[in-house]
Amino acid sequence: MSIQIIPAILPNSFGELEEKMTQVNGLVPMVQIDICDGNYTPKATWPYRKPDDSFDAIMREERGMPFWEDLDFEVDLMARNPEALIPQWVTAGAQRIIIHADSTDKLGEVIALCKDLVEVGVAIGLTTPLEKVLPYASDISVIQCMGISKIGFQGQNFSEQVYEKIKEVRNALPDMEISVDGGVTLENADLLIEAGATRLVVGTAIFGETDIHKAISDFQDLAV
């Protein structure tokens, strides 16, 4: 499998989302937008921080997501009762919606709802039993292994436990696309790929750099 580099955007506002998508448009084919509802996570992000006219306009299909014609996006949906929000992101044009296995007691039902509308992925934490996801493997397109202990925050310390988690997924599901999200850097990227990751979701190590073009290029060079 080829290695994909996916910039991760944790937007506090539509303006921040637009700015960061501007910075990577033309450099990558896809971004991941990290969406927090403020229930499953301590803090909410755009568009759930407060009433948002921009998102309302997208829901009414009066406007599109930034660069919707040029840049695909997937949504990392960190939310309780994700089934209530999935239709919104389908309307917004998400190519894939990633559900956190620990966010719902109805994972199978949520995946069933999702797969009829959009590609679905499942995120697992460092301590999430893989057995929670295995029954639905044929219905999902990616498993995302979280490299940090607390979701919803960029810039956290990376946990080396994720290497074993990736290996566990790869051994159980040899053909599955495996993302790793959280704490990904140029320093640990090779080991993540060696463990079996095929998609590196990168936030701070791209957007925290002065030269974003070079940061992405450096990751892409590792992925060759």
Phi, psi and chi 1 to 4 in degrees:
 res  aa     phi    psi   chi1   chi2   chi3   chi4
   1 MET       -  140.7  -63.3 -178.9 -178.6      -
   2 SER   -75.8  158.8   60.5      -      -      -
   3 ILE   -99.2  129.0  -52.7  -59.0      -      -
   4 GLN  -105.6  140.4  -59.2  174.3   59.0      -
   5 ILE  -106.7  118.9  -54.0  -58.4      -      -
   6 ILE  -118.7  106.0  -44.4  -69.6      -      -
   7 PRO   -63.0  137.0  -23.2   35.1      -      -
   8 ALA  -108.0  128.8      -      -      -      -
   9 ILE  -116.3  122.5  -58.2  172.0      -      -
  10 LEU  -109.1   88.5 -175.1   71.2      -      -
  11 PRO   -87.3  129.9   31.4  -31.7      -      -
  12 ASN   -83.9  -19.3  -76.0  -45.0      -      -
  13 SER  -152.5  164.7   65.6      -      -      -
  14 PHE   -63.5  -36.0 -176.5   77.5      -      -
  15 GLY   -61.5  -41.1      -      -      -      -
  16 GLU   -67.1  -41.0 -178.1 -179.7    4.3      -
  17 LEU   -58.8  -47.1  174.8   65.4      -      -
  18 GLU   -63.3  -42.0 -164.2  166.8   35.5      -
  19 GLU   -62.2  -46.5  176.2 -173.0   -1.4      -
  20 LYS   -72.4  -34.0  -71.3 -174.5  173.4  179.1
  21 MET   -67.9  -33.3  -69.7 -178.1   81.0      -
  22 THR   -61.0  -40.8  -61.4      -      -      -
  23 GLN   -66.3  -28.5  -68.4  171.6  -29.4      -
  24 VAL  -110.0   -7.0  -61.0      -      -      -
  25 ASN   -59.3  129.7 -174.9   39.7      -      -
  26 GLY    90.6  -12.4      -      -      -      -
  27 LEU   -99.7  -27.5  -56.7  178.8      -      -
  28 VAL  -139.1  157.5  -67.0      -      -      -
  29 PRO   -84.8  -18.2   27.1  -32.7      -      -
  30 MET  -148.3  147.7  170.2  178.6  -82.3      -
  31 VAL  -122.9  160.2  -61.3      -      -      -
  32 GLN  -109.2  128.4 -177.5  179.7  103.7      -
  33 ILE  -102.3  119.4  -56.6  175.3      -      -
  34 ASP   -87.4  117.2  -64.9  -25.2      -      -
  35 ILE  -114.8  123.0  -61.3  -61.4      -      -
  36 CYS  -117.3  133.8  -57.0      -      -      -
  37 ASP   -90.2  -10.1   69.5  -15.7      -      -
  38 GLY    82.1    0.9      -      -      -      -
  39 ASN  -108.9  -54.9  -67.3  -48.6      -      -
  40 TYR   -71.3  -27.1 -176.1   56.7      -      -
  41 THR  -116.3  156.2   55.2      -      -      -
  42 PRO   -63.0  -35.4  -21.7   32.7      -      -
  43 LYS  -123.6  149.1  -65.2 -177.7  179.7  179.2
  44 ALA   -92.5  151.1      -      -      -      -
  45 THR  -110.8  177.1   61.2      -      -      -
  46 TRP   -56.4  138.7  176.8   86.7      -      -
  47 PRO  -100.0   17.9   37.0  -36.3      -      -
  48 TYR  -103.1    6.3  -58.0  122.3      -      -
  49 ARG   -70.2  -36.6  -66.1 -175.9   69.8 -162.6
  50 LYS  -164.6  166.9   56.9 -175.3  178.4 -179.8
  51 PRO   -52.0  133.9  -26.5   34.4      -      -
  52 ASP  -131.6  113.0 -169.7  -82.8      -      -
  53 ASP   -63.2  -35.0  -67.8  -19.6      -      -
  54 SER   -64.8  -41.7   60.9      -      -      -
  55 PHE   -71.8  -37.6 -166.0   62.0      -      -
  56 ASP   -58.8  -40.9  -69.3  -18.2      -      -
  57 ALA   -66.0  -36.6      -      -      -      -
  58 ILE   -65.6  -40.7  -68.1  168.9      -      -
  59 MET   -64.7  -33.3  -69.4  -58.9   94.8      -
  60 ARG   -82.6   -0.3  -66.2 -168.5  -60.8  -93.6
  61 GLU    60.2   31.6  -59.6 -176.0   17.8      -
  62 GLU   -87.7  -19.3  -64.6  172.0   -0.4      -
  63 ARG  -148.4  163.9   70.2 -178.0  -60.6  174.7
  64 GLY  -108.0  171.7      -      -      -      -
  65 MET   -64.4  156.2  -68.6  -75.8  -76.1      -
  66 PRO   -56.1  132.1  -24.6   33.8      -      -
  67 PHE    57.4   33.7  -56.4  102.6      -      -
  68 TRP   -61.6  -22.9   64.9  -89.0      -      -
  69 GLU   -82.9  -18.2  -66.3  179.9  -54.5      -
  70 ASP  -116.0  -23.7  -54.2  -48.7      -      -
  71 LEU  -132.9  116.7 -168.0   57.0      -      -
  72 ASP   -73.6  154.3  -72.1  -26.7      -      -
  73 PHE  -141.7  147.9   74.3   95.7      -      -
  74 GLU  -117.0  156.7   62.1 -174.7   19.9      -
  75 VAL  -113.8  124.6  171.7      -      -      -
  76 ASP   -90.8   99.8 -177.4   -5.1      -      -
  77 LEU   -93.0   96.1 -171.0   56.8      -      -
  78 MET   -93.7   85.9  -66.2  171.9  -90.9      -
  79 ALA  -151.0  143.5      -      -      -      -
  80 ARG   -72.3  149.9  -64.6  -76.9 -177.8 -159.6
  81 ASN    48.8   55.9  -56.8  -45.3      -      -
  82 PRO   -59.7  -24.3   20.4  -32.2      -      -
  83 GLU   -60.5  -25.9   63.1  -84.4   12.8      -
  84 ALA   -72.9  -23.9      -      -      -      -
  85 LEU  -102.8  -17.9  -55.8 -178.6      -      -
  86 ILE   -54.5  -47.0  -73.3  167.5      -      -
  87 PRO   -58.8  -31.3  -25.8   36.6      -      -
  88 GLN   -62.7  -42.8  -65.1 -179.7  -18.4      -
  89 TRP   -78.3  -23.8  -66.8  103.4      -      -
  90 VAL   -66.1  -45.8  172.0      -      -      -
  91 THR   -60.1  -38.3  -62.4      -      -      -
  92 ALA   -69.9  -17.5      -      -      -      -
  93 GLY   103.3   18.7      -      -      -      -
  94 ALA   -60.9  137.0      -      -      -      -
  95 GLN   -77.9  -32.5  178.8  174.6  -35.8      -
  96 ARG  -147.1  146.4  179.8 -174.2  -65.8  111.1
  97 ILE  -119.8  126.4  -63.2  175.7      -      -
  98 ILE  -102.3  120.8  -63.2  172.8      -      -
  99 ILE  -100.0  138.5  -53.5  -59.6      -      -
 100 HIS   -85.4  124.5  -77.0 -109.1      -      -
 101 ALA   -58.4  -32.3      -      -      -      -
 102 ASP   -86.6    2.5  -63.8  -30.4      -      -
 103 SER   -90.0   -8.7   71.8      -      -      -
 104 THR  -148.2  147.6  176.6      -      -      -
 105 ASP   -90.8    1.3  -65.8  -32.7      -      -
 106 LYS  -122.1   46.2  -58.8 -179.2  -71.9 -175.6
 107 LEU   -56.4  -44.2 -175.8   60.6      -      -
 108 GLY   -61.2  -41.3      -      -      -      -
 109 GLU   -67.6  -38.8  -66.3  177.0   31.7      -
 110 VAL   -66.6  -42.3  174.4      -      -      -
 111 ILE   -63.1  -41.7  -69.8  171.4      -      -
 112 ALA   -61.4  -41.7      -      -      -      -
 113 LEU   -63.3  -45.9  166.5   65.8      -      -
 114 CYS   -65.7  -44.3 -134.7      -      -      -
 115 LYS   -66.8  -21.3   71.4  173.8 -173.6  174.4
 116 ASP   -81.7   -9.7  -68.3  -26.2      -      -
 117 LEU  -116.1  -33.8  -59.4  171.4      -      -
 118 VAL  -163.3  160.9   66.8      -      -      -
 119 GLU   -60.5  145.0  -79.6 -171.0   41.9      -
 120 VAL  -127.2  137.8   57.5      -      -      -
 121 GLY  -122.0  164.5      -      -      -      -
 122 VAL  -129.2  131.0  175.0      -      -      -
 123 ALA   -98.4  137.4      -      -      -      -
 124 ILE  -123.8  141.8   55.4  175.7      -      -
 125 GLY   -82.9  178.1      -      -      -      -
 126 LEU   -62.1  -28.7  -64.6  167.0      -      -
 127 THR  -110.8    5.7   60.2      -      -      -
 128 THR   -72.6  124.8  -54.4      -      -      -
 129 PRO   -64.5  131.1  -18.1   30.7      -      -
 130 LEU   -60.9  -27.8 -178.7   57.5      -      -
 131 GLU   -59.6  -20.7  -70.0   73.4   19.3      -
 132 LYS   -67.7  -24.5 -165.0  168.8 -173.7  175.8
 133 VAL  -106.0  -30.9  179.4      -      -      -
 134 LEU   -52.0  -38.2  -72.1  177.0      -      -
 135 PRO   -61.9  -17.6  -23.3   34.6      -      -
 136 TYR  -110.6   10.4  -44.6  110.9      -      -
 137 ALA   -56.9  -34.6      -      -      -      -
 138 SER   -71.5  -14.0   62.0      -      -      -
 139 ASP  -102.2   -3.3  -67.1  -32.5      -      -
 140 ILE  -117.3  152.6   62.9 -179.5      -      -
 141 SER  -102.0  -13.9   60.4      -      -      -
 142 VAL  -158.4  144.1   60.7      -      -      -
 143 ILE  -109.5  128.3  -68.8  178.3      -      -
 144 GLN  -106.3  118.1  179.4  165.2  -72.0      -
 145 CYS   -93.6  125.2  -63.0      -      -      -
 146 MET   -83.6  129.1  -57.2  -56.0  -65.2      -
 147 GLY   -94.1    8.1      -      -      -      -
 148 ILE  -132.7  160.6   52.7  177.9      -      -
 149 SER   -86.6  -27.9   57.3      -      -      -
 150 LYS  -116.7  119.9  -65.0 -179.3 -179.8  179.8
 151 ILE   -85.1  159.4   67.4  164.5      -      -
 152 GLY    94.0    2.4      -      -      -      -
 153 PHE  -131.1  129.5  -60.6   94.0      -      -
 154 GLN   -88.4  156.1  -72.6 -174.3  -22.1      -
 155 GLY    86.7   11.0      -      -      -      -
 156 GLN   -77.2  162.4  -73.6 -171.9   70.8      -
 157 ASN   -68.0  137.0  -68.9  -26.6      -      -
 158 PHE   -75.2  140.7  174.1   77.9      -      -
 159 SER  -106.7  123.1  173.3      -      -      -
 160 GLU   -67.9  -10.5  -65.7 -172.7   -4.5      -
 161 GLN   -58.1  -24.8  -71.9  177.8 -101.1      -
 162 VAL   -67.1  -25.6   76.3      -      -      -
 163 TYR   -57.8  -46.1  -63.8  130.0      -      -
 164 GLU   -68.7  -32.5  -66.9  -55.2  -44.5      -
 165 LYS   -65.6  -43.5 -159.0   68.7  176.0 -180.0
 166 ILE   -62.0  -44.8  -66.4  167.3      -      -
 167 LYS   -60.7  -38.8  -69.0  176.1 -176.1  177.3
 168 GLU   -61.5  -45.4 -178.6 -174.4    6.8      -
 169 VAL   -64.6  -44.5  177.2      -      -      -
 170 ARG   -62.9  -39.9  177.0   58.0   65.1 -139.4
 171 ASN   -66.9  -37.4  -71.7  -24.5      -      -
 172 ALA   -78.8  -33.4      -      -      -      -
 173 LEU  -133.6   80.4  -59.6  166.6      -      -
 174 PRO   -58.5  -27.1  -22.1   32.4      -      -
 175 ASP  -102.6    4.6  -61.5  -37.4      -      -
 176 MET   -77.4  139.2  179.4   64.2   68.9      -
 177 GLU   -69.7  132.0  -70.0  -82.0    6.6      -
 178 ILE  -122.9  119.5  -59.0  175.5      -      -
 179 SER   -94.9  153.1  -76.1      -      -      -
 180 VAL  -127.4  133.8   59.3      -      -      -
 181 ASP  -135.9  127.3 -179.9   19.2      -      -
 182 GLY   111.6  110.8      -      -      -      -
 183 GLY    77.7   13.3      -      -      -      -
 184 VAL   -73.8  129.2  177.7      -      -      -
 185 THR  -136.0  170.3   65.3      -      -      -
 186 LEU   -61.9  -28.6  -72.3  170.3      -      -
 187 GLU   -73.2  -31.9  -72.4   69.5   33.0      -
 188 ASN  -106.3   -2.8   59.5   32.9      -      -
 189 ALA   -60.6  -42.7      -      -      -      -
 190 ASP   -60.7  -42.0  -81.4  -23.4      -      -
 191 LEU   -69.1  -33.8  -71.7  175.3      -      -
 192 LEU   -65.7  -42.4  -68.0  167.4      -      -
 193 ILE   -65.8  -41.5  -66.8  168.1      -      -
 194 GLU   -62.1  -35.7 -177.0  179.7  -36.7      -
 195 ALA   -70.0  -23.2      -      -      -      -
 196 GLY   131.4    2.8      -      -      -      -
 197 ALA   -70.1  139.7      -      -      -      -
 198 THR  -115.4   -7.1   55.6      -      -      -
 199 ARG  -138.8  124.7  -55.1  168.7   84.1 -112.7
 200 LEU  -106.5  114.8  -56.3 -178.5      -      -
 201 VAL   -95.7  116.9 -179.4      -      -      -
 202 VAL  -125.0  123.9 -170.7      -      -      -
 203 GLY  -106.3  -84.4      -      -      -      -
 204 THR   -59.5  -37.3  -58.2      -      -      -
 205 ALA   -70.5   -8.3      -      -      -      -
 206 ILE  -106.3  -59.3  -72.7  177.0      -      -
 207 PHE   -76.8  -13.6  -68.5  107.6      -      -
 208 GLY   -86.4   -2.7      -      -      -      -
 209 GLU   -94.0  150.3  -64.5  -63.4  -44.2      -
 210 THR   -68.2  -42.3  -57.5      -      -      -
 211 ASP  -104.6   91.2 -170.5  -22.8      -      -
 212 ILE   -66.7  -37.2  -72.6  174.3      -      -
 213 HIS   -59.5  -44.9 -171.6  -73.1      -      -
 214 LYS   -66.6  -39.8 -177.6  179.1 -175.3  -59.2
 215 ALA   -59.7  -45.8      -      -      -      -
 216 ILE   -65.4  -42.4  -68.8  174.3      -      -
 217 SER   -60.9  -39.5  179.8      -      -      -
 218 ASP   -64.2  -41.1  -72.6  -15.7      -      -
 219 PHE   -66.7  -42.6  -87.7  103.7      -      -
 220 GLN   -64.0  -32.8  -70.6  171.0  -23.9      -
 221 ASP   -65.1  -37.4  -72.7  -15.1      -      -
 222 LEU   -66.8  -29.9  -72.5  176.8      -      -
 223 ALA   -83.5   -6.1      -      -      -      -
 224 VAL   -69.8      -  173.0      -      -      -
